[in-house]
Amino acid sequence: MHYTIRQMAERFRVTEHTLRFYTDRGLLPCERDGGNRRVFNEESVNWMQGIQCLKGCGASIEDIREYCRLCLLEGSEENLRARYAIILKQREEAYRRLKEAQATVNYMDEKAAHYEAILAGLAPDNTNPKNWTAENRPKHG
């Protein structure tokens, strides 16, 4: 199956400009049709999934470029170890981001529960500093 740049952009929720950037830098393979327009295939889809995953971990374009370069080289233990090192580094970053996201979710859960208690009449509204008293001042914002 083949995809136009618009179809790829919609599928991966990126701009066409982003896809052009990736193809121009050799990160994302594509073919050209008779009108010299970019055409993507299943191999392109697989590469884009990998790029998005690495990008989602916070990988720089340079790190992604290096990973792609290594993937295209002839297989060797050294090459495999280099790719593995990149994956380990990005996995560590993904776990760091996950921990931060979980802390944010926990905070928002606490805030939502606090507002629910106020709306149910179970707690005073101490969310507006103008209404604060010594008794109802919140412990944290």
FIKOLZA-1660 file (N, C-alpha, C; in steps of 0.1 Angstrom, whole numbers, plus 5000, padded with zeros to 4 digits):
% residues 141
   i   px   py   pz ch aa at
   1 5008 4988 5000  A  M  N
   1 5000 5000 5000  A  M CA
   1 5009 5012 5000  A  M  C
   2 5004 5023 4993  A  H  N
   2 5012 5035 4993  A  H CA
   2 5003 5047 4999  A  H  C
   3 5010 5056 5005  A  Y  N
   3 5004 5067 5012  A  Y CA
   3 5009 5080 5006  A  Y  C
   4 5001 5090 5005  A  T  N
   4 5005 5104 5001  A  T CA
   4 5011 5110 5014  A  T  C
   5 5017 5122 5012  A  I  N
   5 5022 5129 5023  A  I CA
   5 5011 5133 5033  A  I  C
   6 5000 5137 5027  A  R  N
   6 4988 5141 5035  A  R CA
   6 4983 5129 5043  A  R  C
   7 4982 5117 5037  A  Q  N
   7 4977 5106 5045  A  Q CA
   7 4987 5102 5056  A  Q  C
   8 5000 5103 5053  A  M  N
   8 5010 5100 5064  A  M CA
   8 5009 5111 5075  A  M  C
   9 5007 5123 5071  A  A  N
   9 5006 5134 5081  A  A CA
   9 4994 5131 5090  A  A  C
  10 4983 5128 5084  A  E  N
  10 4971 5125 5092  A  E CA
  10 4972 5113 5101  A  E  C
  11 4978 5102 5095  A  R  N
  11 4980 5090 5103  A  R CA
  11 4988 5092 5115  A  R  C
  12 4999 5100 5114  A  F  N
  12 5008 5102 5125  A  F CA
  12 5006 5115 5132  A  F  C
  13 4996 5123 5129  A  R  N
  13 4993 5135 5135  A  R CA
  13 5005 5145 5136  A  R  C
  14 5011 5146 5124  A  V  N
  14 5022 5156 5122  A  V CA
  14 5019 5164 5110  A  V  C
  15 5027 5174 5108  A  T  N
  15 5025 5183 5096  A  T CA
  15 5032 5177 5084  A  T  C
  16 5028 5181 5073  A  E  N
  16 5035 5177 5061  A  E CA
  16 5049 5182 5061  A  E  C
  17 5051 5194 5066  A  H  N
  17 5064 5200 5068  A  H CA
  17 5073 5191 5076  A  H  C
  18 5068 5185 5087  A  T  N
  18 5076 5176 5095  A  T CA
  18 5080 5164 5087  A  T  C
  19 5071 5158 5079  A  L  N
  19 5075 5147 5071  A  L CA
  19 5085 5150 5060  A  L  C
  20 5084 5162 5054  A  R  N
  20 5094 5167 5045  A  R CA
  20 5108 5168 5051  A  R  C
  21 5108 5174 5064  A  F  N
  21 5120 5175 5071  A  F CA
  21 5126 5162 5073  A  F  C
  22 5119 5152 5078  A  Y  N
  22 5124 5139 5080  A  Y CA
  22 5129 5132 5067  A  Y  C
  23 5122 5133 5057  A  T  N
  23 5127 5127 5044  A  T CA
  23 5139 5135 5039  A  T  C
  24 5139 5148 5040  A  D  N
  24 5151 5155 5035  A  D CA
  24 5164 5152 5042  A  D  C
  25 5162 5148 5055  A  R  N
  25 5174 5145 5063  A  R CA
  25 5177 5130 5063  A  R  C
  26 5170 5123 5055  A  G  N
  26 5173 5109 5054  A  G CA
  26 5168 5100 5065  A  G  C
  27 5159 5105 5074  A  L  N
  27 5154 5098 5085  A  L CA
  27 5142 5089 5081  A  L  C
  28 5135 5093 5071  A  L  N
  28 5123 5086 5067  A  L CA
  28 5123 5083 5052  A  L  C
  29 5124 5070 5049  A  P  N
  29 5124 5067 5035  A  P CA
  29 5111 5070 5027  A  P  C
  30 5112 5074 5015  A  C  N
  30 5101 5076 5007  A  C CA
  30 5105 5074 4992  A  C  C
  31 5095 5072 4984  A  E  N
  31 5097 5071 4969  A  E CA
  31 5091 5084 4963  A  E  C
  32 5093 5085 4950  A  R  N
  32 5087 5097 4943  A  R CA
  32 5078 5091 4932  A  R  C
  33 5067 5098 4930  A  D  N
  33 5058 5093 4919  A  D CA
  33 5062 5101 4907  A  D  C
  34 5054 5099 4896  A  G  N
  34 5057 5105 4883  A  G CA
  34 5057 5121 4884  A  G  C
  35 5050 5126 4893  A  G  N
  35 5050 5141 4895  A  G CA
  35 5060 5146 4905  A  G  C
  36 5069 5137 4909  A  N  N
  36 5080 5140 4919  A  N CA
  36 5074 5142 4933  A  N  C
  37 5062 5137 4936  A  R  N
  37 5057 5139 4949  A  R CA
  37 5061 5127 4958  A  R  C
  38 5063 5130 4971  A  R  N
  38 5067 5119 4980  A  R CA
  38 5055 5109 4981  A  R  C
  39 5059 5096 4981  A  V  N
  39 5050 5085 4983  A  V CA
  39 5056 5076 4993  A  V  C
  40 5048 5072 5003  A  F  N
  40 5053 5064 5014  A  F CA
  40 5047 5050 5014  A  F  C
  41 5054 5040 5018  A  N  N
  41 5050 5026 5019  A  N CA
  41 5050 5021 5033  A  N  C
  42 5048 5008 5034  A  E  N
  42 5048 5002 5048  A  E CA
  42 5061 5003 5055  A  E  C
  43 5072 5003 5047  A  E  N
  43 5085 5005 5053  A  E CA
  43 5086 5019 5059  A  E  C
  44 5081 5029 5052  A  S  N
  44 5080 5043 5057  A  S CA
  44 5072 5044 5070  A  S  C
  45 5061 5036 5070  A  V  N
  45 5053 5036 5082  A  V CA
  45 5060 5031 5094  A  V  C
  46 5068 5020 5092  A  N  N
  46 5076 5014 5103  A  N CA
  46 5086 5024 5108  A  N  C
  47 5093 5030 5098  A  W  N
  47 5103 5040 5102  A  W CA
  47 5097 5052 5110  A  W  C
  48 5086 5056 5105  A  M  N
  48 5079 5068 5112  A  M CA
  48 5075 5064 5126  A  M  C
  49 5070 5052 5128  A  Q  N
  49 5066 5047 5141  A  Q CA
  49 5079 5048 5150  A  Q  C
  50 5090 5043 5146  A  G  N
  50 5102 5044 5153  A  G CA
  50 5107 5058 5156  A  G  C
  51 5106 5067 5146  A  I  N
  51 5109 5081 5148  A  I CA
  51 5100 5087 5159  A  I  C
  52 5087 5085 5158  A  Q  N
  52 5078 5091 5168  A  Q CA
  52 5081 5086 5182  A  Q  C
  53 5084 5073 5183  A  C  N
  53 5087 5067 5196  A  C CA
  53 5099 5074 5202  A  C  C
  54 5110 5075 5194  A  L  N
  54 5122 5081 5199  A  L CA
  54 5120 5096 5202  A  L  C
  55 5112 5103 5194  A  K  N
  55 5109 5117 5196  A  K CA
  55 5101 5118 5209  A  K  C
  56 5092 5109 5211  A  G  N
  56 5083 5109 5223  A  G CA
  56 5091 5107 5236  A  G  C
  57 5103 5101 5234  A  C  N
  57 5112 5099 5246  A  C CA
  57 5121 5111 5248  A  C  C
  58 5120 5121 5239  A  G  N
  58 5128 5133 5240  A  G CA
  58 5141 5132 5232  A  G  C
  59 5142 5122 5223  A  A  N
  59 5155 5121 5215  A  A CA
  59 5156 5133 5206  A  A  C
  60 5169 5137 5205  A  S  N
  60 5172 5148 5196  A  S CA
  60 5172 5143 5182  A  S  C
  61 5171 5152 5172  A  I  N
  61 5172 5148 5158  A  I CA
  61 5185 5141 5156  A  I  C
  62 5196 5146 5162  A  E  N
  62 5209 5140 5160  A  E CA
  62 5209 5125 5165  A  E  C
  63 5202 5123 5177  A  D  N
  63 5202 5109 5182  A  D CA
  63 5193 5100 5173  A  D  C
  64 5182 5106 5168  A  I  N
  64 5174 5098 5158  A  I CA
  64 5182 5095 5145  A  I  C
  65 5189 5105 5141  A  R  N
  65 5197 5104 5128  A  R CA
  65 5207 5093 5130  A  R  C
  66 5214 5093 5142  A  E  N
  66 5224 5083 5145  A  E CA
  66 5218 5069 5146  A  E  C
  67 5206 5068 5152  A  Y  N
  67 5199 5055 5153  A  Y CA
  67 5196 5050 5139  A  Y  C
  68 5190 5059 5131  A  C  N
  68 5186 5055 5117  A  C CA
  68 5198 5051 5109  A  C  C
  69 5209 5058 5110  A  R  N
  69 5221 5055 5103  A  R CA
  69 5226 5041 5107  A  R  C
  70 5226 5038 5120  A  L  N
  70 5231 5025 5125  A  L CA
  70 5222 5014 5120  A  L  C
  71 5209 5017 5119  A  C  N
  71 5199 5006 5115  A  C CA
  71 5202 5003 5100  A  C  C
  72 5207 5012 5092  A  L  N
  72 5209 5010 5078  A  L CA
  72 5223 5003 5075  A  L  C
  73 5232 5003 5085  A  L  N
  73 5245 4997 5083  A  L CA
  73 5244 4981 5084  A  L  C
  74 5254 4975 5078  A  E  N
  74 5255 4961 5079  A  E CA
  74 5255 4956 5094  A  E  C
  75 5249 4946 5097  A  G  N
  75 5248 4941 5110  A  G CA
  75 5262 4937 5116  A  G  C
  76 5264 4941 5128  A  S  N
  76 5276 4936 5135  A  S CA
  76 5273 4937 5150  A  S  C
  77 5281 4931 5158  A  E  N
  77 5278 4932 5173  A  E CA
  77 5280 4946 5178  A  E  C
  78 5290 4953 5172  A  E  N
  78 5293 4967 5176  A  E CA
  78 5281 4976 5172  A  E  C
  79 5276 4974 5160  A  N  N
  79 5264 4981 5156  A  N CA
  79 5252 4979 5165  A  N  C
  80 5250 4966 5168  A  L  N
  80 5239 4962 5176  A  L CA
  80 5240 4968 5190  A  L  C
  81 5252 4968 5196  A  R  N
  81 5255 4974 5209  A  R CA
  81 5252 4989 5209  A  R  C
  82 5256 4996 5198  A  A  N
  82 5254 5010 5197  A  A CA
  82 5239 5014 5196  A  A  C
  83 5232 5006 5188  A  R  N
  83 5217 5008 5188  A  R CA
  83 5211 5005 5201  A  R  C
  84 5215 4995 5208  A  Y  N
  84 5210 4991 5221  A  Y CA
  84 5213 5002 5231  A  Y  C
  85 5224 5008 5230  A  A  N
  85 5228 5019 5240  A  A CA
  85 5218 5031 5238  A  A  C
  86 5215 5034 5225  A  I  N
  86 5206 5045 5222  A  I CA
  86 5192 5041 5228  A  I  C
  87 5188 5029 5226  A  I  N
  87 5174 5025 5231  A  I CA
  87 5174 5026 5246  A  I  C
  88 5185 5021 5253  A  L  N
  88 5185 5022 5268  A  L CA
  88 5185 5036 5273  A  L  C
  89 5192 5045 5266  A  K  N
  89 5192 5059 5270  A  K CA
  89 5178 5065 5268  A  K  C
  90 5171 5062 5257  A  Q  N
  90 5158 5067 5255  A  Q CA
  90 5147 5061 5264  A  Q  C
  91 5149 5048 5267  A  R  N
  91 5140 5042 5277  A  R CA
  91 5141 5049 5291  A  R  C
  92 5153 5052 5295  A  E  N
  92 5155 5059 5308  A  E CA
  92 5148 5072 5308  A  E  C
  93 5149 5079 5297  A  E  N
  93 5142 5092 5295  A  E CA
  93 5127 5090 5295  A  E  C
  94 5122 5080 5289  A  A  N
  94 5108 5077 5289  A  A CA
  94 5103 5074 5303  A  A  C
  95 5110 5067 5311  A  Y  N
  95 5106 5064 5325  A  Y CA
  95 5107 5077 5333  A  Y  C
  96 5116 5085 5331  A  R  N
  96 5117 5098 5338  A  R CA
  96 5104 5107 5335  A  R  C
  97 5101 5107 5322  A  R  N
  97 5089 5115 5318  A  R CA
  97 5076 5108 5323  A  R  C
  98 5076 5095 5324  A  L  N
  98 5064 5088 5330  A  L CA
  98 5063 5092 5344  A  L  C
  99 5074 5092 5352  A  K  N
  99 5073 5096 5366  A  K CA
  99 5068 5110 5368  A  K  C
 100 5073 5119 5359  A  E  N
 100 5068 5133 5360  A  E CA
 100 5053 5134 5357  A  E  C
 101 5049 5126 5347  A  A  N
 101 5035 5126 5343  A  A CA
 101 5026 5121 5354  A  A  C
 102 5031 5110 5361  A  Q  N
 102 5023 5104 5371  A  Q CA
 102 5022 5114 5383  A  Q  C
 103 5032 5122 5386  A  A  N
 103 5032 5132 5396  A  A CA
 103 5021 5142 5393  A  A  C
 104 5021 5146 5380  A  T  N
 104 5011 5156 5376  A  T CA
 104 4997 5150 5377  A  T  C
 105 4995 5138 5373  A  V  N
 105 4982 5132 5374  A  V CA
 105 4977 5131 5389  A  V  C
 106 4986 5127 5397  A  N  N
 106 4983 5126 5412  A  N CA
 106 4979 5140 5417  A  N  C
 107 4986 5151 5413  A  Y  N
 107 4983 5164 5418  A  Y CA
 107 4969 5168 5413  A  Y  C
 108 4966 5165 5400  A  M  N
 108 4953 5169 5394  A  M CA
 108 4942 5161 5400  A  M  C
 109 4945 5148 5404  A  D  N
 109 4935 5140 5411  A  D CA
 109 4931 5146 5424  A  D  C
 110 4942 5151 5432  A  E  N
 110 4939 5157 5445  A  E CA
 110 4931 5170 5443  A  E  C
 111 4935 5178 5433  A  K  N
 111 4927 5190 5430  A  K CA
 111 4913 5187 5427  A  K  C
 112 4910 5178 5418  A  A  N
 112 4897 5174 5414  A  A CA
 112 4889 5170 5426  A  A  C
 113 4895 5161 5435  A  A  N
 113 4888 5157 5447  A  A CA
 113 4885 5168 5456  A  A  C
 114 4894 5178 5457  A  H  N
 114 4891 5190 5466  A  H CA
 114 4879 5198 5460  A  H  C
 115 4879 5200 5447  A  Y  N
 115 4868 5207 5441  A  Y CA
 115 4855 5200 5443  A  Y  C
 116 4855 5187 5441  A  E  N
 116 4843 5178 5443  A  E CA
 116 4838 5180 5458  A  E  C
 117 4847 5180 5467  A  A  N
 117 4843 5182 5481  A  A CA
 117 4837 5195 5483  A  A  C
 118 4842 5205 5478  A  I  N
 118 4837 5219 5479  A  I CA
 118 4823 5219 5473  A  I  C
 119 4822 5214 5460  A  L  N
 119 4809 5214 5453  A  L CA
 119 4798 5206 5461  A  L  C
 120 4802 5196 5468  A  A  N
 120 4793 5187 5476  A  A CA
 120 4790 5193 5489  A  A  C
 121 4796 5205 5492  A  G  N
 121 4794 5211 5505  A  G CA
 121 4801 5205 5517  A  G  C
 122 4811 5196 5514  A  L  N
 122 4818 5189 5524  A  L CA
 122 4831 5197 5529  A  L  C
 123 4834 5207 5522  A  A  N
 123 4846 5215 5525  A  A CA
 123 4844 5229 5521  A  A  C
 124 4850 5238 5528  A  P  N
 124 4849 5253 5525  A  P CA
 124 4857 5256 5512  A  P  C
 125 4852 5266 5505  A  D  N
 125 4859 5270 5493  A  D CA
 125 4871 5278 5496  A  D  C
 126 4883 5272 5496  A  N  N
 126 4895 5279 5500  A  N CA
 126 4904 5280 5487  A  N  C
 127 4897 5280 5475  A  T  N
 127 4905 5281 5463  A  T CA
 127 4908 5295 5458  A  T  C
 128 4901 5304 5464  A  N  N
 128 4903 5318 5461  A  N CA
 128 4910 5325 5472  A  N  C
 129 4922 5331 5470  A  P  N
 129 4929 5337 5481  A  P CA
 129 4921 5349 5488  A  P  C
 130 4911 5355 5481  A  K  N
 130 4903 5365 5487  A  K CA
 130 4894 5360 5499  A  K  C
 131 4892 5347 5498  A  N  N
 131 4883 5340 5508  A  N CA
 131 4891 5333 5519  A  N  C
 132 4904 5334 5519  A  W  N
 132 4912 5327 5529  A  W CA
 132 4910 5333 5543  A  W  C
 133 4910 5323 5552  A  T  N
 133 4911 5327 5566  A  T CA
 133 4921 5318 5572  A  T  C
 134 4925 5320 5585  A  A  N
 134 4935 5312 5591  A  A CA
 134 4931 5297 5591  A  A  C
 135 4917 5295 5592  A  E  N
 135 4912 5281 5593  A  E CA
 135 4912 5274 5579  A  E  C
 136 4909 5281 5568  A  N  N
 136 4907 5275 5556  A  N CA
 136 4918 5277 5545  A  N  C
 137 4929 5282 5550  A  R  N
 137 4940 5284 5540  A  R CA
 137 4945 5271 5536  A  R  C
 138 4947 5269 5523  A  P  N
 138 4951 5256 5517  A  P CA
 138 4966 5253 5521  A  P  C
 139 4969 5240 5522  A  K  N
 139 4983 5236 5525  A  K CA
 139 4992 5239 5513  A  K  C
 140 4986 5237 5501  A  H  N
 140 4994 5240 5488  A  H CA
 140 4984 5245 5478  A  H  C
 141 4989 5254 5469  A  G  N
 141 4981 5260 5458  A  G CA
 141 4971 5252 5452  A  G  C
% end
